[in-house]
Amino acid sequence: MLYAKPTFMSESVQRLTRTSCLLLLALSLAACSIDVSERPPTTQTPIVTPPLHKITPTVQVMPATAAPAANDPATLPATSPTASPEASPHLLGHLIFVQSPGDLAQLDLRSSQTSLLFHTPHNAWLAAAAVSPDGNQIVLAYAPPLNDPSQQFGYTDLYILPADGSGVPQVLLQRTDPQEGFAFPQWSADGRYIYYAHEIPDTTGRLRYIHYNYTIERVAYPTGRPQKLLENAIWPRLSPDGKRLAYVSFNQQTGENNLYVANVDGTHARPAVPAGTFYAVDAPLFSRDSQVLIFSAVGGPASSQRESDQFISTARPNVMKHDIPSDWWRVDLATGKIKSLTHISDTGLYGDFSPDGQHIAFVAATGLYLMNPDGSNLTQIMNFGPEGTVSWIP
């Protein structure tokens, strides 16, 4: 559930970095997290193939069609083939998502047209994006191109991009250490703050950059000073009613991680599910009424996910990896009732609710999907492997 960074280094350095980095740091805390594969960014456009098969008996797979790229022709590839669903009158709004090989794309669900909002340059890295509540700005976890092509490790800064893709990203928060990073940016419901996870290298030990500290912080937008809210925490997500903050806490010594809910300033934190219920959790999102948390998890109550048992030993999974198959779950915050939603055993899960709260869009290692909030009508709408995050806007 942390995310894996691109690597351009020797094998020995790769092994060292992989054990020390977070989703941006690993866009995932164990398995289910955001899937950003450990390959370097590239200007090569994704290859589109027709959907291969249904994921479950209830899954519908929509046919893929090609859509032209839209943006400055001087900076974009000549073509940018993408797969789009057939036009669906009952689906409204737009999906803004990070797609392979790291570009930012927008899908109009009614017309099925896909356009490119931002093309990630060679030797750069786009890990995550979140749209402001007013729909005017997008905050990016982005590592700009470096002069030395062998040194792009994917440690991202925070940038602001106009939501229509015009202009170039403008820096909001920039690293002071080359192996520091900001990840999982999220807007507060009123648009006044941007929340994020902060990866900070611990240099107090005998070896530098082996250990990291992770905090959740926020910064007032457009100007403000970073404010630390929580220690040993990642994956911040704000409730639509502006009252609560969901996040994942974890213990670096034991690998244990758990889902928590707190006030938006980080106070009065309490478990959203009992500790130890899951082997690993990440990628929480609130329902539109703020009463339910949807989250990605490995394992589950009473070992109900036999698929996960094939991949998990008696020890907890390494929180720095994201390659253990996981599924969507939900918890009612009032009653504490937990329910399994899917049985897809996929990695890199990250989702968002539709504006009307009637559907969920999510990315996974195998593509872009839609489903109902109860997990029914699971439909694959793209199969070239979107990577990172997805936002559903009007």
C-alpha atoms as a printed R data frame, in Angstrom:
    type eleno elety resid chain resno       x       y       z
1   ATOM     1    CA   MET     A     1   0.000   0.000   0.000
2   ATOM     2    CA   LEU     A     2   2.936   2.236  -0.360
3   ATOM     3    CA   TYR     A     3   3.871   2.769  -3.934
4   ATOM     4    CA   ALA     A     4   6.847   1.606  -5.896
5   ATOM     5    CA   LYS     A     5   8.999   4.226  -7.570
6   ATOM     6    CA   PRO     A     6  10.658   4.044 -10.967
7   ATOM     7    CA   THR     A     7  14.248   2.893 -10.810
8   ATOM     8    CA   PHE     A     8  17.247   3.842 -12.919
9   ATOM     9    CA   MET     A     9  20.070   2.379 -10.866
10  ATOM    10    CA   SER     A    10  22.252  -0.594 -10.131
11  ATOM    11    CA   GLU     A    11  20.674  -3.779  -8.780
12  ATOM    12    CA   SER     A    12  22.243  -3.285  -5.353
13  ATOM    13    CA   VAL     A    13  20.888   0.244  -5.079
14  ATOM    14    CA   GLN     A    14  17.507  -0.961  -6.324
15  ATOM    15    CA   ARG     A    15  17.286  -3.487  -3.511
16  ATOM    16    CA   LEU     A    16  18.219  -0.819  -0.972
17  ATOM    17    CA   THR     A    17  15.728   1.710  -2.280
18  ATOM    18    CA   ARG     A    18  12.819  -0.722  -2.530
19  ATOM    19    CA   THR     A    19  13.116  -1.606   1.131
20  ATOM    20    CA   SER     A    20  13.183   2.034   2.193
21  ATOM    21    CA   CYS     A    21  10.575   3.781   0.056
22  ATOM    22    CA   LEU     A    22   6.834   4.482   0.578
23  ATOM    23    CA   LEU     A    23   4.208   4.461  -2.192
24  ATOM    24    CA   LEU     A    24   5.545   7.294  -3.731
25  ATOM    25    CA   LEU     A    25   6.867   5.949  -1.970
26  ATOM    26    CA   ALA     A    26   5.147   2.830  -2.990
27  ATOM    27    CA   LEU     A    27   1.637   3.911  -4.064
28  ATOM    28    CA   SER     A    28   0.561   1.171  -1.632
29  ATOM    29    CA   LEU     A    29   0.859  -0.042   1.970
30  ATOM    30    CA   ALA     A    30   1.195  -3.690   1.276
31  ATOM    31    CA   ALA     A    31  -0.602  -5.094  -1.586
32  ATOM    32    CA   CYS     A    32  -3.742  -3.402  -2.361
33  ATOM    33    CA   SER     A    33  -2.310  -0.026  -2.752
34  ATOM    34    CA   ILE     A    34  -1.892   2.086  -5.745
35  ATOM    35    CA   ASP     A    35  -0.082   0.199  -8.393
36  ATOM    36    CA   VAL     A    36   2.796   2.135  -9.878
37  ATOM    37    CA   SER     A    37   5.128  -0.434 -11.362
38  ATOM    38    CA   GLU     A    38   8.865  -0.228 -10.829
39  ATOM    39    CA   ARG     A    39   9.763   0.741 -14.348
40  ATOM    40    CA   PRO     A    40  11.065   4.077 -15.576
41  ATOM    41    CA   PRO     A    41   8.696   6.643 -17.044
42  ATOM    42    CA   THR     A    42   8.589   6.652 -20.818
43  ATOM    43    CA   THR     A    43   7.049   8.629 -23.625
44  ATOM    44    CA   GLN     A    44   5.840   5.445 -25.303
45  ATOM    45    CA   THR     A    45   2.061   5.472 -25.557
46  ATOM    46    CA   PRO     A    46   0.015   2.626 -24.081
47  ATOM    47    CA   ILE     A    47  -0.983  -0.217 -26.340
48  ATOM    48    CA   VAL     A    48  -4.709  -0.839 -26.348
49  ATOM    49    CA   THR     A    49  -6.090  -4.318 -26.690
50  ATOM    50    CA   PRO     A    50  -9.697  -5.468 -26.482
51  ATOM    51    CA   PRO     A    51 -10.933  -6.670 -23.093
52  ATOM    52    CA   LEU     A    52  -9.820 -10.241 -22.610
53  ATOM    53    CA   HIS     A    53 -12.340 -11.807 -20.287
54  ATOM    54    CA   LYS     A    54 -14.885 -11.233 -17.589
55  ATOM    55    CA   ILE     A    55 -13.466 -10.876 -14.098
56  ATOM    56    CA   THR     A    56 -16.380 -12.584 -12.351
57  ATOM    57    CA   PRO     A    57 -19.710 -13.926 -13.591
58  ATOM    58    CA   THR     A    58 -21.272 -10.562 -12.749
59  ATOM    59    CA   VAL     A    59 -18.657  -8.448 -14.506
60  ATOM    60    CA   GLN     A    60 -19.512  -6.759 -17.786
61  ATOM    61    CA   VAL     A    61 -16.604  -5.791 -20.038
62  ATOM    62    CA   MET     A    62 -17.229  -2.896 -22.380
63  ATOM    63    CA   PRO     A    63 -15.545  -2.840 -25.784
64  ATOM    64    CA   ALA     A    64 -12.486  -0.662 -26.189
65  ATOM    65    CA   THR     A    65 -12.312   2.194 -28.657
66  ATOM    66    CA   ALA     A    66  -9.482   4.525 -29.564
67  ATOM    67    CA   ALA     A    67  -9.605   8.206 -28.690
68  ATOM    68    CA   PRO     A    68  -7.178  10.929 -29.836
69  ATOM    69    CA   ALA     A    69  -4.867  12.738 -27.472
70  ATOM    70    CA   ALA     A    70  -5.743  16.306 -26.589
71  ATOM    71    CA   ASN     A    71  -3.119  18.848 -25.571
72  ATOM    72    CA   ASP     A    72  -0.175  20.778 -26.934
73  ATOM    73    CA   PRO     A    73   1.016  18.832 -30.012
74  ATOM    74    CA   ALA     A    74   4.527  20.127 -29.489
75  ATOM    75    CA   THR     A    75   4.874  18.275 -26.192
76  ATOM    76    CA   LEU     A    76   2.664  15.201 -26.676
77  ATOM    77    CA   PRO     A    77   3.170  11.978 -28.594
78  ATOM    78    CA   ALA     A    78   1.709  11.906 -32.087
79  ATOM    79    CA   THR     A    79  -0.997   9.516 -30.924
80  ATOM    80    CA   SER     A    80  -2.301   8.489 -27.549
81  ATOM    81    CA   PRO     A    81  -4.587   5.490 -27.977
82  ATOM    82    CA   THR     A    82  -6.911   4.840 -25.068
83  ATOM    83    CA   ALA     A    83  -9.822   2.563 -24.385
84  ATOM    84    CA   SER     A    84 -13.187   4.094 -23.531
85  ATOM    85    CA   PRO     A    85 -16.556   2.648 -22.551
86  ATOM    86    CA   GLU     A    86 -19.567   2.937 -24.797
87  ATOM    87    CA   ALA     A    87 -21.587   6.078 -24.128
88  ATOM    88    CA   SER     A    88 -23.865   5.464 -21.139
89  ATOM    89    CA   PRO     A    89 -26.652   8.029 -20.568
90  ATOM    90    CA   HIS     A    90 -27.031   6.953 -16.949
91  ATOM    91    CA   LEU     A    91 -23.354   7.648 -16.194
92  ATOM    92    CA   LEU     A    92 -22.556  11.328 -15.867
93  ATOM    93    CA   GLY     A    93 -19.407  13.263 -15.183
94  ATOM    94    CA   HIS     A    94 -15.732  12.744 -15.894
95  ATOM    95    CA   LEU     A    95 -13.024  10.460 -14.580
96  ATOM    96    CA   ILE     A    96  -9.595  12.000 -14.162
97  ATOM    97    CA   PHE     A    97  -6.968   9.327 -13.693
98  ATOM    98    CA   VAL     A    98  -3.284   8.545 -13.963
99  ATOM    99    CA   GLN     A    99  -2.805   6.119 -16.826
100 ATOM   100    CA   SER     A   100   0.174   4.117 -18.005
101 ATOM   101    CA   PRO     A   101   2.892   5.258 -18.611
102 ATOM   102    CA   GLY     A   102   2.046   7.998 -16.084
103 ATOM   103    CA   ASP     A   103   0.056  10.582 -18.056
104 ATOM   104    CA   LEU     A   104  -3.005  12.349 -16.660
105 ATOM   105    CA   ALA     A   105  -6.148  11.593 -18.670
106 ATOM   106    CA   GLN     A   106  -9.825  12.563 -18.576
107 ATOM   107    CA   LEU     A   107 -12.709  10.315 -19.621
108 ATOM   108    CA   ASP     A   108 -16.143  11.783 -20.392
109 ATOM   109    CA   LEU     A   109 -18.500   9.014 -19.283
110 ATOM   110    CA   ARG     A   110 -21.458  10.198 -21.340
111 ATOM   111    CA   SER     A   111 -19.660  10.631 -24.675
112 ATOM   112    CA   SER     A   112 -16.932   8.027 -23.997
113 ATOM   113    CA   GLN     A   113 -14.308  10.493 -25.236
114 ATOM   114    CA   THR     A   114 -10.871  10.394 -23.637
115 ATOM   115    CA   SER     A   115  -8.484  13.340 -23.644
116 ATOM   116    CA   LEU     A   116  -4.996  13.877 -22.286
117 ATOM   117    CA   LEU     A   117  -4.673  16.604 -19.636
118 ATOM   118    CA   PHE     A   118  -0.971  16.288 -18.926
119 ATOM   119    CA   HIS     A   119   1.766  14.328 -20.647
120 ATOM   120    CA   THR     A   120   4.515  13.261 -18.264
121 ATOM   121    CA   PRO     A   121   7.884  14.098 -19.842
122 ATOM   122    CA   HIS     A   122  10.675  11.584 -20.190
123 ATOM   123    CA   ASN     A   123  12.532  10.992 -16.913
124 ATOM   124    CA   ALA     A   124   9.646  12.435 -14.891
125 ATOM   125    CA   TRP     A   125   7.134  10.611 -12.677
126 ATOM   126    CA   LEU     A   126   3.451  11.267 -11.969
127 ATOM   127    CA   ALA     A   127   2.190   9.207  -9.035
128 ATOM   128    CA   ALA     A   128  -1.164  10.709  -8.006
129 ATOM   129    CA   ALA     A   129  -3.688  13.442  -8.748
130 ATOM   130    CA   ALA     A   130  -6.684  14.895  -6.884
131 ATOM   131    CA   VAL     A   131  -9.209  17.464  -8.138
132 ATOM   132    CA   SER     A   132 -10.180  20.459  -5.985
133 ATOM   133    CA   PRO     A   133 -13.807  20.667  -4.751
134 ATOM   134    CA   ASP     A   134 -14.543  23.572  -7.102
135 ATOM   135    CA   GLY     A   135 -13.172  21.564 -10.039
136 ATOM   136    CA   ASN     A   136 -10.665  24.241 -11.020
137 ATOM   137    CA   GLN     A   137  -7.333  22.828  -9.846
138 ATOM   138    CA   ILE     A   138  -5.586  19.472  -9.657
139 ATOM   139    CA   VAL     A   139  -2.897  18.719  -7.096
140 ATOM   140    CA   LEU     A   140  -0.228  16.330  -8.379
141 ATOM   141    CA   ALA     A   141   2.323  14.140  -6.632
142 ATOM   142    CA   TYR     A   142   4.921  14.680  -9.319
143 ATOM   143    CA   ALA     A   143   8.667  14.245  -9.779
144 ATOM   144    CA   PRO     A   144   9.807  16.562 -12.594
145 ATOM   145    CA   PRO     A   145  12.472  15.533 -15.132
146 ATOM   146    CA   LEU     A   146  16.036  15.402 -13.898
147 ATOM   147    CA   ASN     A   147  19.156  16.247 -15.861
148 ATOM   148    CA   ASP     A   148  20.749  12.930 -14.952
149 ATOM   149    CA   PRO     A   149  18.579  10.144 -16.475
150 ATOM   150    CA   SER     A   150  20.006   7.595 -14.035
151 ATOM   151    CA   GLN     A   151  18.715   9.347 -10.911
152 ATOM   152    CA   GLN     A   152  14.900   9.452 -11.223
153 ATOM   153    CA   PHE     A   153  13.773   7.576  -8.121
154 ATOM   154    CA   GLY     A   154  10.229   8.955  -8.124
155 ATOM   155    CA   TYR     A   155  10.420  11.030  -4.931
156 ATOM   156    CA   THR     A   156   7.569  13.407  -5.665
157 ATOM   157    CA   ASP     A   157   6.879  17.044  -4.843
158 ATOM   158    CA   LEU     A   158   3.404  18.583  -4.849
159 ATOM   159    CA   TYR     A   159   2.354  20.634  -7.881
160 ATOM   160    CA   ILE     A   160  -0.805  22.443  -8.955
161 ATOM   161    CA   LEU     A   161  -2.205  22.083 -12.484
162 ATOM   162    CA   PRO     A   162  -5.305  23.821 -13.931
163 ATOM   163    CA   ALA     A   163  -8.082  21.233 -14.223
164 ATOM   164    CA   ASP     A   164  -8.428  21.814 -17.969
165 ATOM   165    CA   GLY     A   165  -4.795  20.811 -18.462
166 ATOM   166    CA   SER     A   166  -3.699  24.245 -19.619
167 ATOM   167    CA   GLY     A   167  -0.331  25.636 -18.623
168 ATOM   168    CA   VAL     A   168   2.371  23.705 -16.797
169 ATOM   169    CA   PRO     A   169   2.407  22.354 -13.232
170 ATOM   170    CA   GLN     A   170   3.373  24.940 -10.626
171 ATOM   171    CA   VAL     A   171   5.203  23.845  -7.488
172 ATOM   172    CA   LEU     A   172   3.276  23.928  -4.204
173 ATOM   173    CA   LEU     A   173   5.600  21.988  -1.890
174 ATOM   174    CA   GLN     A   174   9.137  21.044  -2.856
175 ATOM   175    CA   ARG     A   175  11.506  18.614  -1.201
176 ATOM   176    CA   THR     A   176  14.496  19.881   0.780
177 ATOM   177    CA   ASP     A   177  16.119  16.432   0.828
178 ATOM   178    CA   PRO     A   178  16.648  14.421  -2.390
179 ATOM   179    CA   GLN     A   179  15.087  11.334  -0.776
180 ATOM   180    CA   GLU     A   180  12.201  13.069   0.909
181 ATOM   181    CA   GLY     A   181   8.766  12.828  -0.682
182 ATOM   182    CA   PHE     A   182   5.097  13.865  -0.614
183 ATOM   183    CA   ALA     A   183   2.363  11.399  -1.526
184 ATOM   184    CA   PHE     A   184  -1.422  10.777  -1.589
185 ATOM   185    CA   PRO     A   185  -2.485  14.449  -1.879
186 ATOM   186    CA   GLN     A   186  -6.122  15.180  -0.994
187 ATOM   187    CA   TRP     A   187  -8.228  18.345  -0.801
188 ATOM   188    CA   SER     A   188 -10.321  19.233   2.218
189 ATOM   189    CA   ALA     A   189 -14.049  19.471   1.511
190 ATOM   190    CA   ASP     A   190 -13.935  23.283   1.567
191 ATOM   191    CA   GLY     A   191 -10.816  23.471  -0.614
192 ATOM   192    CA   ARG     A   192  -8.881  25.391   2.028
193 ATOM   193    CA   TYR     A   193  -6.298  22.685   2.722
194 ATOM   194    CA   ILE     A   194  -4.339  20.031   0.899
195 ATOM   195    CA   TYR     A   195  -3.559  16.933   2.955
196 ATOM   196    CA   TYR     A   196  -0.712  14.578   2.080
197 ATOM   197    CA   ALA     A   197   1.604  11.881   3.402
198 ATOM   198    CA   HIS     A   198   5.177  12.985   4.055
199 ATOM   199    CA   GLU     A   199   8.072  10.537   3.701
200 ATOM   200    CA   ILE     A   200  11.062  11.757   5.692
201 ATOM   201    CA   PRO     A   201  14.439   9.969   5.618
202 ATOM   202    CA   ASP     A   202  15.795   9.198   9.078
203 ATOM   203    CA   THR     A   203  19.494  10.023   9.010
204 ATOM   204    CA   THR     A   204  20.173   9.382  12.700
205 ATOM   205    CA   GLY     A   205  21.207   5.760  12.158
206 ATOM   206    CA   ARG     A   206  24.538   4.339  11.092
207 ATOM   207    CA   LEU     A   207  23.399   4.061   7.458
208 ATOM   208    CA   ARG     A   208  21.657   6.955   5.730
209 ATOM   209    CA   TYR     A   209  18.255   6.610   4.064
210 ATOM   210    CA   ILE     A   210  17.542   3.112   5.346
211 ATOM   211    CA   HIS     A   211  14.773   4.151   7.699
212 ATOM   212    CA   TYR     A   212  11.932   6.544   6.993
213 ATOM   213    CA   ASN     A   213   9.384   8.336   9.099
214 ATOM   214    CA   TYR     A   214   5.896   8.858   7.706
215 ATOM   215    CA   THR     A   215   3.516  11.582   8.774
216 ATOM   216    CA   ILE     A   216   0.233  13.026   7.581
217 ATOM   217    CA   GLU     A   217   0.355  16.784   7.148
218 ATOM   218    CA   ARG     A   218  -1.707  19.541   5.603
219 ATOM   219    CA   VAL     A   219  -0.937  22.914   4.068
220 ATOM   220    CA   ALA     A   220  -3.322  25.829   3.609
221 ATOM   221    CA   TYR     A   221  -4.049  26.551  -0.051
222 ATOM   222    CA   PRO     A   222  -2.859  28.561  -1.909
223 ATOM   223    CA   THR     A   223  -0.336  29.807   0.640
224 ATOM   224    CA   GLY     A   224   0.476  28.375   4.019
225 ATOM   225    CA   ARG     A   225   2.986  26.496   6.105
226 ATOM   226    CA   PRO     A   226   2.892  22.692   6.410
227 ATOM   227    CA   GLN     A   227   1.257  21.449   9.610
228 ATOM   228    CA   LYS     A   228   1.986  17.962  10.981
229 ATOM   229    CA   LEU     A   229  -1.164  16.133  12.087
230 ATOM   230    CA   LEU     A   230  -0.292  12.456  12.639
231 ATOM   231    CA   GLU     A   231   2.822  10.318  13.115
232 ATOM   232    CA   ASN     A   232   3.316   6.865  11.564
233 ATOM   233    CA   ALA     A   233   0.425   7.405   9.190
234 ATOM   234    CA   ILE     A   234  -0.268   7.474   5.460
235 ATOM   235    CA   TRP     A   235  -3.237   7.376   3.030
236 ATOM   236    CA   PRO     A   236  -5.182  10.479   4.146
237 ATOM   237    CA   ARG     A   237  -8.753  10.809   2.821
238 ATOM   238    CA   LEU     A   238 -11.283  13.488   3.818
239 ATOM   239    CA   SER     A   239 -15.018  13.010   4.289
240 ATOM   240    CA   PRO     A   240 -17.377  15.005   2.016
241 ATOM   241    CA   ASP     A   241 -19.068  16.588   5.052
242 ATOM   242    CA   GLY     A   242 -15.716  18.069   6.069
243 ATOM   243    CA   LYS     A   243 -15.728  16.510   9.536
244 ATOM   244    CA   ARG     A   244 -13.486  13.440   9.390
245 ATOM   245    CA   LEU     A   245 -10.124  12.217   8.194
246 ATOM   246    CA   ALA     A   246  -9.526   8.557   7.354
247 ATOM   247    CA   TYR     A   247  -5.989   7.219   7.270
248 ATOM   248    CA   VAL     A   248  -3.826   4.122   7.707
249 ATOM   249    CA   SER     A   249  -1.489   3.812  10.663
250 ATOM   250    CA   PHE     A   250   1.353   1.340  10.681
251 ATOM   251    CA   ASN     A   251   4.183   0.027  12.787
252 ATOM   252    CA   GLN     A   252   7.466  -0.140  10.876
253 ATOM   253    CA   GLN     A   253   8.911  -2.749  13.225
254 ATOM   254    CA   THR     A   254   6.053  -5.259  12.995
255 ATOM   255    CA   GLY     A   255   4.521  -4.276   9.653
256 ATOM   256    CA   GLU     A   256   1.093  -4.034  11.283
257 ATOM   257    CA   ASN     A   257  -1.199  -1.445   9.741
258 ATOM   258    CA   ASN     A   258  -4.766  -0.495  10.591
259 ATOM   259    CA   LEU     A   259  -7.563   1.774   9.397
260 ATOM   260    CA   TYR     A   260  -8.347   4.829  11.534
261 ATOM   261    CA   VAL     A   261 -10.733   7.791  11.524
262 ATOM   262    CA   ALA     A   262  -9.977  11.121  13.219
263 ATOM   263    CA   ASN     A   263 -11.132  14.698  13.251
264 ATOM   264    CA   VAL     A   264  -9.844  16.718  10.303
265 ATOM   265    CA   ASP     A   265  -7.094  18.181  12.513
266 ATOM   266    CA   GLY     A   266  -5.901  14.688  13.451
267 ATOM   267    CA   THR     A   267  -7.351  14.693  16.963
268 ATOM   268    CA   HIS     A   268  -9.563  12.021  18.558
269 ATOM   269    CA   ALA     A   269  -8.272   9.223  16.339
270 ATOM   270    CA   ARG     A   270 -10.056   5.878  16.728
271 ATOM   271    CA   PRO     A   271  -9.977   2.566  14.843
272 ATOM   272    CA   ALA     A   272 -12.465   2.259  11.991
273 ATOM   273    CA   VAL     A   273 -12.132  -1.541  12.193
274 ATOM   274    CA   PRO     A   274 -10.690  -3.588  15.068
275 ATOM   275    CA   ALA     A   275  -6.911  -3.871  14.979
276 ATOM   276    CA   GLY     A   276  -5.719  -7.067  13.315
277 ATOM   277    CA   THR     A   277  -8.928  -7.650  11.359
278 ATOM   278    CA   PHE     A   278  -6.966  -7.544   8.092
279 ATOM   279    CA   TYR     A   279  -3.426  -8.440   7.142
280 ATOM   280    CA   ALA     A   280  -3.125  -5.079   5.425
281 ATOM   281    CA   VAL     A   281  -5.380  -2.136   4.536
282 ATOM   282    CA   ASP     A   282  -5.110   1.008   2.402
283 ATOM   283    CA   ALA     A   283  -6.814   3.359  -0.079
284 ATOM   284    CA   PRO     A   284  -9.819   4.397   2.062
285 ATOM   285    CA   LEU     A   285 -12.623   6.557   0.651
286 ATOM   286    CA   PHE     A   286 -15.777   7.923   2.242
287 ATOM   287    CA   SER     A   287 -19.252   7.457   0.854
288 ATOM   288    CA   ARG     A   288 -20.944  10.692  -0.260
289 ATOM   289    CA   ASP     A   289 -22.958  10.816   2.963
290 ATOM   290    CA   SER     A   290 -19.721  10.348   4.967
291 ATOM   291    CA   GLN     A   291 -21.230   7.423   6.924
292 ATOM   292    CA   VAL     A   292 -19.379   4.539   5.264
293 ATOM   293    CA   LEU     A   293 -15.712   3.845   4.561
294 ATOM   294    CA   ILE     A   294 -14.739   1.798   1.524
295 ATOM   295    CA   PHE     A   295 -11.193   0.447   1.643
296 ATOM   296    CA   SER     A   296  -8.801  -1.992   0.013
297 ATOM   297    CA   ALA     A   297  -7.677  -4.885   2.197
298 ATOM   298    CA   VAL     A   298  -5.812  -8.187   2.302
299 ATOM   299    CA   GLY     A   299  -7.322 -11.026   4.303
300 ATOM   300    CA   GLY     A   300 -10.464 -10.383   6.300
301 ATOM   301    CA   PRO     A   301 -12.721 -11.524   9.142
302 ATOM   302    CA   ALA     A   302 -12.652 -15.269   9.777
303 ATOM   303    CA   SER     A   303 -10.169 -15.753   6.901
304 ATOM   304    CA   SER     A   304 -13.009 -15.184   4.471
305 ATOM   305    CA   GLN     A   305 -10.717 -14.432   1.537
306 ATOM   306    CA   ARG     A   306  -9.148 -17.735   0.601
307 ATOM   307    CA   GLU     A   307  -7.474 -16.079  -2.407
308 ATOM   308    CA   SER     A   308  -5.306 -14.001  -0.067
309 ATOM   309    CA   ASP     A   309  -4.326 -17.056   1.982
310 ATOM   310    CA   GLN     A   310  -2.414 -18.370  -1.027
311 ATOM   311    CA   PHE     A   311  -0.066 -15.393  -0.895
312 ATOM   312    CA   ILE     A   312   0.246 -14.603   2.823
313 ATOM   313    CA   SER     A   313   2.441 -16.477   5.250
314 ATOM   314    CA   THR     A   314   2.005 -16.399   9.014
315 ATOM   315    CA   ALA     A   315   4.015 -13.175   9.047
316 ATOM   316    CA   ARG     A   316   2.425  -9.914   8.045
317 ATOM   317    CA   PRO     A   317   3.174  -8.660   4.516
318 ATOM   318    CA   ASN     A   318   5.889  -6.085   4.007
319 ATOM   319    CA   VAL     A   319   4.203  -2.681   4.158
320 ATOM   320    CA   MET     A   320   6.598  -1.361   1.549
321 ATOM   321    CA   LYS     A   321   5.241  -3.687  -1.146
322 ATOM   322    CA   HIS     A   322   1.988  -3.658  -3.087
323 ATOM   323    CA   ASP     A   323   1.992  -7.003  -4.841
324 ATOM   324    CA   ILE     A   324  -0.401  -9.031  -2.684
325 ATOM   325    CA   PRO     A   325  -3.868  -9.495  -4.221
326 ATOM   326    CA   SER     A   326  -6.516  -7.553  -2.323
327 ATOM   327    CA   ASP     A   327 -10.192  -6.629  -2.493
328 ATOM   328    CA   TRP     A   328 -12.685  -3.908  -1.661
329 ATOM   329    CA   TRP     A   329 -14.434  -3.893   1.719
330 ATOM   330    CA   ARG     A   330 -16.747  -1.481   3.529
331 ATOM   331    CA   VAL     A   331 -17.389  -0.567   7.141
332 ATOM   332    CA   ASP     A   332 -20.407   1.297   8.497
333 ATOM   333    CA   LEU     A   333 -18.902   3.890  10.821
334 ATOM   334    CA   ALA     A   334 -22.001   4.028  13.021
335 ATOM   335    CA   THR     A   335 -22.431   0.294  13.585
336 ATOM   336    CA   GLY     A   336 -18.940  -1.035  12.851
337 ATOM   337    CA   LYS     A   337 -20.406  -3.665  10.523
338 ATOM   338    CA   ILE     A   338 -17.837  -4.913   7.984
339 ATOM   339    CA   LYS     A   339 -18.767  -6.328   4.596
340 ATOM   340    CA   SER     A   340 -16.807  -7.757   1.678
341 ATOM   341    CA   LEU     A   341 -17.610  -6.105  -1.668
342 ATOM   342    CA   THR     A   342 -15.450  -7.824  -4.295
343 ATOM   343    CA   HIS     A   343 -13.480 -10.997  -4.982
344 ATOM   344    CA   ILE     A   344 -11.136  -9.794  -7.686
345 ATOM   345    CA   SER     A   345  -7.773 -10.364  -5.936
346 ATOM   346    CA   ASP     A   346  -6.171  -7.426  -7.733
347 ATOM   347    CA   THR     A   347  -3.422  -4.988  -6.774
348 ATOM   348    CA   GLY     A   348  -3.091  -1.214  -6.891
349 ATOM   349    CA   LEU     A   349  -6.696  -0.454  -5.888
350 ATOM   350    CA   TYR     A   350  -7.756   3.188  -5.569
351 ATOM   351    CA   GLY     A   351 -11.294   4.528  -5.967
352 ATOM   352    CA   ASP     A   352 -13.710   7.439  -5.882
353 ATOM   353    CA   PHE     A   353 -17.482   7.806  -5.646
354 ATOM   354    CA   SER     A   354 -19.609   9.349  -8.371
355 ATOM   355    CA   PRO     A   355 -21.019  12.803  -7.473
356 ATOM   356    CA   ASP     A   356 -24.453  11.253  -6.825
357 ATOM   357    CA   GLY     A   357 -22.987   8.473  -4.690
358 ATOM   358    CA   GLN     A   358 -24.526   5.707  -6.826
359 ATOM   359    CA   HIS     A   359 -21.318   4.293  -8.346
360 ATOM   360    CA   ILE     A   360 -17.641   3.802  -7.579
361 ATOM   361    CA   ALA     A   361 -14.830   4.103 -10.108
362 ATOM   362    CA   PHE     A   362 -11.526   2.475  -9.264
363 ATOM   363    CA   VAL     A   363  -8.163   1.685 -10.786
364 ATOM   364    CA   ALA     A   364  -6.297  -1.576 -10.345
365 ATOM   365    CA   ALA     A   365  -3.290  -3.245 -11.918
366 ATOM   366    CA   THR     A   366  -5.575  -4.788 -14.542
367 ATOM   367    CA   GLY     A   367  -7.500  -1.686 -15.579
368 ATOM   368    CA   LEU     A   368 -10.172   0.893 -14.807
369 ATOM   369    CA   TYR     A   369 -13.479  -0.309 -13.349
370 ATOM   370    CA   LEU     A   370 -16.955   0.780 -12.299
371 ATOM   371    CA   MET     A   371 -19.191  -0.837  -9.704
372 ATOM   372    CA   ASN     A   372 -22.131  -0.117  -7.446
373 ATOM   373    CA   PRO     A   373 -21.398   0.782  -3.796
374 ATOM   374    CA   ASP     A   374 -22.376  -2.757  -2.749
375 ATOM   375    CA   GLY     A   375 -19.877  -4.289  -5.188
376 ATOM   376    CA   SER     A   376 -22.469  -5.362  -7.760
377 ATOM   377    CA   ASN     A   377 -22.343  -4.647 -11.506
378 ATOM   378    CA   LEU     A   378 -18.560  -4.706 -11.566
379 ATOM   379    CA   THR     A   379 -17.533  -3.524 -15.038
380 ATOM   380    CA   GLN     A   380 -14.126  -3.138 -16.628
381 ATOM   381    CA   ILE     A   381 -14.042  -0.065 -18.875
382 ATOM   382    CA   MET     A   382 -10.310   0.076 -19.641
383 ATOM   383    CA   ASN     A   383  -7.798  -2.725 -19.630
384 ATOM   384    CA   PHE     A   384  -4.419  -1.192 -20.370
385 ATOM   385    CA   GLY     A   385  -3.546  -0.791 -16.708
386 ATOM   386    CA   PRO     A   386  -4.181   2.697 -15.315
387 ATOM   387    CA   GLU     A   387  -1.694   3.467 -12.577
388 ATOM   388    CA   GLY     A   388  -2.173   5.686  -9.572
389 ATOM   389    CA   THR     A   389  -5.419   7.448  -8.719
390 ATOM   390    CA   VAL     A   390  -8.855   8.324 -10.078
391 ATOM   391    CA   SER     A   391 -11.204  11.241  -9.320
392 ATOM   392    CA   TRP     A   392 -14.877  11.380 -10.376
393 ATOM   393    CA   ILE     A   393 -16.063  14.934 -11.029
394 ATOM   394    CA   PRO     A   394 -19.328  16.347 -12.480
